[in-house]
């Protein structure tokens, strides 16, 4: 349901429960808010976040323990589903949750679990923002591992270290030796009663392999592959196998050579998991105890799935069957691991690719949706793996193998887009399809009809004509609000359009885009939902950008410019910041790729951007505006009044949100220095100031860093006095770092 419609009906009832004197009703109100965070995430983030957080805060001081517990569960749900906005409340939430951990009775494991659930979900999405809290967090977790007598507390703390690692990444390295010693001890203890701690240690080890850096983990990779194989040989437990598969998958991303000698054993074990019927209970029609349910599961129980058909004798049909959740999770992780390992190990996996694909393919219509999602993801990985093998060794045999694989996988994907009933599965299919097109490019569209078939699938999603969208909708009803999952589905489908633009010649792509363009642009109308408007202008911008990089693409963009320009200009005045940001990006890309077709509109665009800059407060919009101006300058500098525009551009630097556009900005500065050096030299202090912030960012990409250093070193060599004066204008703490970065060998 659309968030507005659902919340209008539900919130009055929820508020009534929250105000009740009955603690069960207060709990019910909190549980409602917790579950709404899953389906109404964007709406709550933009319009309700502060108020619902206040409700949760109040619940944490409630006299009832059940209300406490519900409040903590709601906080965990918010932390997981209300990103990124909830991260702004880290200064309030992290001390609150750590206080709970140190103050609660550890015997109350349900309550403790809720606290850790909230803390983990919050930390996992915090990224570099975790830095101020990292010492306290790790001190708390490591103290629990070394001193607590509670197995549950140790399991929760090991899990929390994984969440911390996901956010902290290399910042966790100082704690890594202590953590790895603890995990090694847990993994060596094979007593049945500590199995939960052992499996959690494997899970956290997998996270560490992906996050602490290749140089740190690679020396240990072979040891832990051997340990994983030993554990799976000696212990028959689906949870332990699942966690071991995740470990192998993680190791393949940092040290694929550690897996290569063991691929026969690893793939055999995973394929056995895929075809295993362990944990399956079949229910016959006469079984009065059976109730048909759909994916009704809890963490420790069973999933009950509907069955179809009757036996050959016609006496007793199979009504359905249940699968223990541990075995479902084992199949899920085996699928995912096979796909990732195939891609990361490359040619070494080739002897196992066909058999692995066969086992995975058989699960693409498995009754449980998580298994279907994993199967579609793995099939895409197999295609990418085979393509990578062919690119490295372009033999006819490898090419035929790739085309054979694609001829099975892509039709299966497209059929699933049309017929799969679950939105989440269709999103997974579209994501995998996009990854295949991104990697395989024209090879994925080798069959003459394939491009048309992919476009048809995208069109069906955008027109809401697929089975998971109930088979049809009125795409012309611009006032119709969308459920957020519908908007996400549209996003996944739309991502395929620019990918197709980059995969085929422009003249081949143009007829399909021309047919789809009116539908895309119709979603930008002011009466459309925000998600539609953002999708429309965002898709236009990304498609134009990738079109500009293919043969004949600039001419095609030029032909489309008169249609696209008014839509993007209209989006600049939108009330939503994301729509404005996407529109500004699109206009910059249009100026860059359409070239002379758009120069007559430069005065209008510059006036539009000037007006926007005078009132804009959203940093992502401002960052995209800077990049758009840079694209205009590099495309047609003679049509830009640089004496006015360049100082305005510099005043908005450094970029704060859309850091990827630093590449565009500093390419532009290099372009101006080559073509009008006096302009750059006359603003040396601002150039050096902006550059110092970028060089201090450890996440700067290599191309941007190289471009920037080349510019700065040339300025230092040929305009020494101005350059040294600009360095002296930097804050003292920045000078040494900047000088070292610029002049180091």
N, C-alpha and C positions, 0 to 999 in steps of 0.2 A: 504494500500500500504506500502511496505517497506520504512522506513524513507529516506534512501539514494536516492532511485528513486524519491520519491515525492519532496524532498528538491532540488535535482538537477534541477528539472523542475520549481519549484515554487520560489526559492530564488532569481534568477535574476529578475523576475517580481516584487517581493516584494521590493527588493532594489531599483528598478526603481521608485516605488511608494513612498518610503521613501525619496528619493532625489527630489521629485517633488515640484514645487512651488504651486501646487494646494493642499490646506489643506484636501480636500476630499480624494485625492489620498494618502496623508501621513497617514490619518486615516485608509484607506484601508490596507496599508502596515502593520500598527500596529495590526489591527484586524487579519490579516493573521498570524502574529507571535503568537498572543494570542491563536488562535485556534490550531496552530501547536503544542503548548505545550501539548495538550491533547493526541494526537496520536503519537507524536515523542519524548516523554519525555526523555527516556534514551539517545537517540542520542544527543538531545540538551544539556542535562546535561554534557555529557562527551566531547562534541566537540564544542559547540557554546555558552555556558551560558554567559561567560563574554562579548562576543560581542553583544548578543541580549540585555543584561542588559544595555549596554552603549547606544544602540539605544533608549531604553525606557527612560533612564535618560534624553537624549537630548529632547525627546518629552515633558517632563514635563516643559521645559522652552520655548516651542513653543509659537508663538504669537497667535495661534488659540486655542480657548477653546475646539473645537471638537477634536483636536489632543491631548490636555491635557487629556480629558476624555478617549480617546482610549488608551493612554499610561497608565493611571491608571487601566483600565480594563485589559490590557496586564499584568501589574504587579500583579494583582490579580490572573490571570490565571497561571502565572509563580509560584506564591507563593503556589498555590494549587497543581500543577502538576509536578513541577521541584524539588520535595523533594527527597533526603535530601540536595542536593548540594547547593540549593539557600539559605539555612539557614546560610551558611558561610558568607553571605553578610548582616547579621543582623545589624552590626554596622553602615552600610550605610543606610539601608532601613528603620529601625524603626524611627530614628530621622527625616528622610525625610517625612515619612507619618504622624507622629505626628505634624510636622511643617505645613503640609497641613491642618490638622484638625483645628489647632488653627488659621490659616491664611485665610481660605476660607470664602466666604460669605455664611452663613448658609442658606440663601434663595435659593441658587442654589442646590436644593436637589439631582438632578441627579449627579452632580459633587461630592457632599459630599458622596453619596452612593458608587461611584466608589472608593473613598479613603478608606472608611470603608471596602469595599469588598477586596481590596488589603491587608489592615492591618489584617483583620480577618484571611484570608487564610494563611498569613505569620505566625501570632502568633500561630495559632492552631497547627502547626507542629514544633514549636520551642522547646518544652519540657523544660528541666531545663535551657536551654539557655536564657529563658525569665527573669531570676532572676535580672540581672542588670537594666532591663527596667521596672520592675514591679511597683515600686513606682510612676514613672512618668505616666505610663499607667493608673493605677488606679486613680491617682489624676485627670487626664484628664477626664476619664469616669464619675467618681462620681461628679465632678464639673458640667458636662453637665446635669446629672440627677437632680441636686439640683437647677441649675440656668437657664437652657435654657428654652425658651418659645416655642421652636420648637418641635412639636410632633415627627417629623421625626428624629431629632437629638437624642431624648430620645430613640426611637426604635433602632436606630443604635448603641447607646452607650450600651444599655442593651444586644444587640446581641454581641457586642464586648467583654463585660464582660464574656459571655459564652465562646468565643474563648480564652480569657486570662485564664479562669479557666481550659480549656482543657490542656493547656500547664503548668500552674503553679501548679495545683492540691493543695496539702496541703499548699503550699506557700501562697495561697489566704486566708487562715484562718484568719489572722489579719484583713482583710477587710470584712469578712463574715457578721458580725452583721450589718454593715452599708448597705451592698448590700441587705441583706435579708429584712431589714426594707423598703428599697425603693421598692423592688419587691412586698412586701406584700401590700403596698399602691396602686401600680398599679393594682394588682389582685382584690382588693376590689372595684375598680372603674369600674362599669358596664355600663358606658355611651357608647352608640354606637360609638361615634366619637373617642374614645380612644381604640377601640377593638384591633387595630394592636399592641398597646403597651401592652395590656393585654396578647395577645397570645405570644408575644415575651418574656414577663416576665415568662410565663409558660415554654417556651423552655429553657431559661437560668436557671430556677430553676431545670429543669431536668439535665442539665449539672452539676450544683453544687452538686446535689445529688450523682452523680457518681464520683466526683473529690475531694471534700474537706475532705473526710474521713468519715467512718461510724460513729465514735463517735461524730463528729460534726453535722451531718445531722440527725441521727436517732431520737434525741429528738423532731425534728420538723416533722417527717415523717407522723404521724397520722393526724396532723393538716392539712397538705397539701393534703393528700388523701381526707379528708372531704371537703376541699375547692374545689378540682377538681370535686368531685361529685356534689357539690352544683352548680358550674358553668355550668356543662353540663346539669343539670336539668333545669336551668333558662334561658340558652342562646342557641338558635338553630343556631349554626354556625359550619361548617365543619372544619375550621381552628382551632377554639378553641377546638373542640373535639379531633382533631389530636394531638394538643400540650398536652392535658390532658392525652391522651393515652401514650404519650412519658414520661410524668411525672410518671404515674402509673408504667410503665416499669422500669424506673430508680429507683423508690422507692423499687421495688421488689428486686433490687440487693443489697440494704443496710438494708432494714427492711421489709422482706416479711410478717412478722406477722402483720404489719400495714394494709396490703391489705386483709388478710384472711377473716375478718368479712364482707368485701364488695365484695367478688368475684362474688356473684350472680348478683349484680347490674353492676359490671364492665364488666363481660363476656357477659351479655345480651346486654349491650350498644355496645360493640365492634362487636358482631355478627350481630347486626342490621346494623352497618356501613358496614360490609362485604357484606351483601345481598341487601343493599339499591340500588335503581336505581335513587336516587335524583341526579339532575344535568345532567342526560342523555337526549340527544335530538336525536331522530331517524330520519334519512333521507331516503326518498323513492327514487326509481330510477327516478321518473318523476320530482323530485325537481331540477330545473335547477341551483339553487344556490349552490348545494353541489359539492365540489371538493374533490376527494379522496386524502388524505394525510396520512402520517405515522408518528405519534408522533410529529407533528409540534406544538410546544407549547411555550408559554411564561409564565412568573410567574403568571400573573393575568387572563389569558384567558382560552381557552378550548383546549383539546386534541381531534383531529379528528381521528377516527379509522375506518379501513375498515370493512365492514360487508360481510357476505356470505349468499347465499341461497335466496329462494323466499318464499312467503307465500303460504299457502295451495291452495288458489284459482288460483295462477299463474298469477294474474293480476298486482300486484305491489310488486316487491321484495324490500327487505331492502338493500339499497346501502351502508349504513354505519351509524355510530352514533358518536356523540361527547359527551365528559364528561368534565364538568368543572374541572380544575386542582385541585381545593380545595378538591373535592370529591375523585379524584384519590389519592391525598396525604393522605386523611383520611383513605381510604382502606389500603394503603401501611402501614401506622403507626399502624393501628389496627391489621394487620397480624403480624407485627414484635413484637408488644406488647404482643399479646396473646402467641406467642411462648416463649418469654423471661419470662413472668409471670408464664407460666406453668412450666418451668424448675426451677425457683427460689422459687416458693411456694410449689412445690413437692406434697406430699400427699393431701394437702388441695385443690389442683386443680383437683384432680381425678374426682369428680362429673361433672366437666365441660369439661373434656378432649375430650370425644367422640364428643360432639356437636360442640366444637370449631374446632376439626379436620375436621369434615364434612363441615363446612362453609369455612374453609381455602382451603381444597382440591378442592372444586368447582371452585376456582380461579386459579388453576395451569395452565389453558389454557386461561386465560383472555387475551383480545387483547392487553392490555398495558403491556410492558415488565417489568416495575417497579413492577407491581402487581404480575406478575409471579415470579419474583425474591423473593419478600417478602413471597409469598406462599410457595415456595420451602424451604426457610430458616425456616419458622415457622414449616413446616412438620418435618424437621430435629430436631428442638427443642422439638416437641411433643414426638418423638422417644426417645430422650435423657431423657426427663422428665419421661416417662414410665419406662425406664431402671433404672433410679435412684430410683423410687418408688419400683421396684422389688428387687433391691439390698438391700434396707433398710428393706424390708418385703418380703422375698423370698417365697411367696405362689405360688401355681400352677395357681391360677386365674390371678395373676399379670404377671406370665410368659406367659400364653396364650395370655393375652392382648398385651404384648410386641410383641410376634411373629405375632399376627394378624396385628398389626400396621406396623411392618417391612415388612410384606408380601404385603402390599399395597404401602407403601412409596418407598421402594427400587426399585421395577420394574418401578414405575413412574419416579424416578430419572434417571434410566438407559435409559428409552425410551426418556426422554428429552435430555440426552447427545447425543443420536443418531439423533433425529429429530428436536430439537429446532433450529430455524433459527438465533437467536441472540447470538453472542458470550458472551455478558455480562450476559445473563441469564444462559448459560451453565456454566460459571465460578461460578455463584451463586449456581447452582446445585451441581457442583463438590465440592465446599467448604462445602456445607451442608452434602453431602455424606461422605466426609472425617471426619467431626465432628461426624457423627453417628458411623462410624467405630472406631474412636478414643475412643468414650465413651462406645459403646456397645460391642466392640471387637468381640469375636467369636459368640456372640448371633446374630450379624448382618449377619453372614455367616452361619447360622444354616441350611438353606436349602442346600442340596447337590450341586446343580448347581450354587448357588449364587456366590461363589468365582470365578468360570469360567466366569460368566456374568459380574462381576465387572472388571475382568482383560480384557475382550473383549472390554469393554467401554473405558478403559484406552488405550489399544492398538489402538483403532480406532482414538482417539484424537491424539496420538503420530504419527500415520500414516496419519493424516489429512483426514480422511474418514467420518467425521461427516457432517451433513447438514450445520451447521454454518461455516464450513471450505470449503463450496462449494462442499461437497461430495467427495472430493478426492484430492490428491496432490502427487507429486513425492517425496517421502521421501528420495529417493536415490540421489536426486540432492543436493549435499552438498553445492554448491555455491549459491543456491537460498536464497536470503535474505527474512527475515520474517517481516511482520507487527508486531508492538510491542504487539498488542492484541493477535495475534497468539502465541507469546512467553509466554504471561501471561496465556493463556488457557492451554498450555503445562505444565506450572508450576503447575497449579491447579490439572491437571490429574496426574502428576508425584508425587505429595505429597501423593497420595493414595498408592503408591507402598510400601514405608516403613511402612505405617500404616497397610497394609495387612500382612507384614512380622511379625508385633508384635501381630497380632490377631489370627493367626493359627499356629499349629505346623510346625516346619521347614521342615519336610519331605513332608507335604502337600503343602507348599508354593513353595518348590524348583522347581518342574516341570514348574510351571507358570513363575517363575523368569528366569529360564534357557531359556525358549522360548523368553522372552522379552529382555534378556540381550544383544543380538547382536544389537537390535534396539537402546537401550539406549547408548551402547558404540559407535555406528556408529556416533552419534551426537557429539562426542568429537573430531572428526577429525579437523585438523588445518584449513581446508578450510570451516568448518561450521561457521555459525554466532556465535558471542560471547554468545548470549542467549542460543543457543543449547549447546555450550561447557560447560557453567556454569551449565546448567540443568543436563547434563550427569554426570559430576563428582560429583555434589551436591547430585543427586539422589542415586548414587552408595554409597557415604559415609553414608548418612542417612539410607539407607536400610541395609548396613552392620552393622551399630551401633545397630539398633533395632533387627536384626537377632541374634546378640550376646546375647540378653536377653531372648530368648525363648528356649524351650527344643530342643536340637539337632542343635541349630543355629550355634554354633562354628564349628562343623564338616562341615556344609554346606558352611560356609565362607571359611574354609580351602580348600574345593573342588573348590571353585570359585577363589581362590587367584591368581592362575597363569593367569587367563583371565583378572582379574581386575587390577592387579599390573601395567602392562605396560601403561594402560590408565591413571591411577592416576599419575604415574611418568611423563608421557608426559605432563600432565596438570600443573605440578610444573613449567615448563619453559614457560608457556603461557604469552602472552603480556598483558593479562587482569588480573587485581588484584583479581577480584572475582573468576575467574577460578583458579588462583594460590591458593587462600585461601581455596576454596572447595576441591582442590586436596590434599593439605597438611592435611586438616581435614580428608579426606578419607583415606590417608595413615596411619595416627595415629590410626584411628578406625580399619583399617585392621590389624595393628600390635597388637592391643588390643584383637580383636576377633578371629583372625586366630591362634594366639599363636605359637606353634612349627612349623606350616606350613610356617611361614614367617621369622623365626629367621635367616635363611641362607642369607636373603637379608638385614639384619641389616647394614653391612658395607656400602653397596651401598646407603641405605636410609640416614645414618648418613652423608656420603659424600655429598649427594644431599642437605640435609638440611643445612649443613655447607656452601656450595656454595651459597645457596639461602640467608642465613642470612647475608653474607658478602656484598650483594648488594641490599637487599630488603629495601624499604622505606615505604611501605604501612603497617600501624599498624595492620589492621585486619589479614593480612597474617602473620605478626610476632607473633601475639597472638595465631593464630592457630598452628604455628610452635612450640611455647612453649608447647601447649597442646599435640601436636603429640609426642614431645620428652618425655613428662610425661607418655603418654600411653605406649610408647616403654619401658620406665624404669619399669613401674609397671607390664608389661607383661613378660619381660625377662631382668631383671637388669644385669644379668651376661654377657649379650651380648652388654652392653653399657659401654664404657670407662667413668665411672662416674667422675673421676678426671678432665676430659676435658669438658664433657658435662654439668655437674652441674653448674660450674661457668658461662658458656655461657648462660645457661637457666636463672640463677638469674640476669644476666646483662640485660635481656630483660623485667624484671618485674619492675613495676606492669603492668598488662594488661591494654590496653587503650580503645580498641574497643569491642572485643568479651568478655565482662565481664562474661558471663555465664561459660566460661572455667575456671574461678577462682576455681570452684569446683574441676575440674580435677587437676589443679596445686597444690592446697593445700592437696588434697588426696595423691598426689605424694610425697609432702614434709613429710607428716605423715608416708607414707610408707617407705621413706628413713630413717627417724628418728628411726623407729622401727627396721630397718634392718641394717642400717649403721649410727648410731648416730654421730660418730666422724666426718663424712663428713658434716652433717648439722651444728654441733657446730662450726666447723672450718670456716663456712661462716655465722656466727651468725648475723653480721651487715647487710648483704644483705638480709637475711631472715626477720629480724625485720623491715628493711626499706620497703620491699615489703608488709609485713603484715600491717604496719601502714596505708598505702594507702587504702588497702582493708577494714580495720575496720572503716575507716573514711567515707566509702561509705554507705549512708543510705539505698541504694537499695540492699545491700548484702543479699543473700537468707539465710534462717535459717540454712540449712545443712552446707553450706560453713562456716558460722560464727562459728557454733559449732565445726567443724573440726579444724578450725584455732585456736580458743581459747583453745581447748584441747592441741594442739601442743605447743602453746606459754606458757601456764601455766606449762606444764611439763618441758619445757626448763628453765623457771624461777625458778622452784623448784630444779632441779637437776644440773643446770649449771648457778648458780646465778651470778657469777662474769662476765662471758661472756655476759649474758643477760643484766645485768645492764650497762655494757660498751656499748652494742649495743644501748640501749635506749639513752644514753648520746650522741651518734653520730647522733641522729635524730635532725632535726631543732627544736628550742625551742618551737615553736607554736604547734608542733606535740606531744611533750613528754607527756604533761598532759593528752591529749585526749587518747593517746595510753595506758598509764598506767591505766587510769580509766576504759577503755574498757576491759583490760586484767584482772584486779584484782577486778572488781565490783562483787558483789554476784550474 
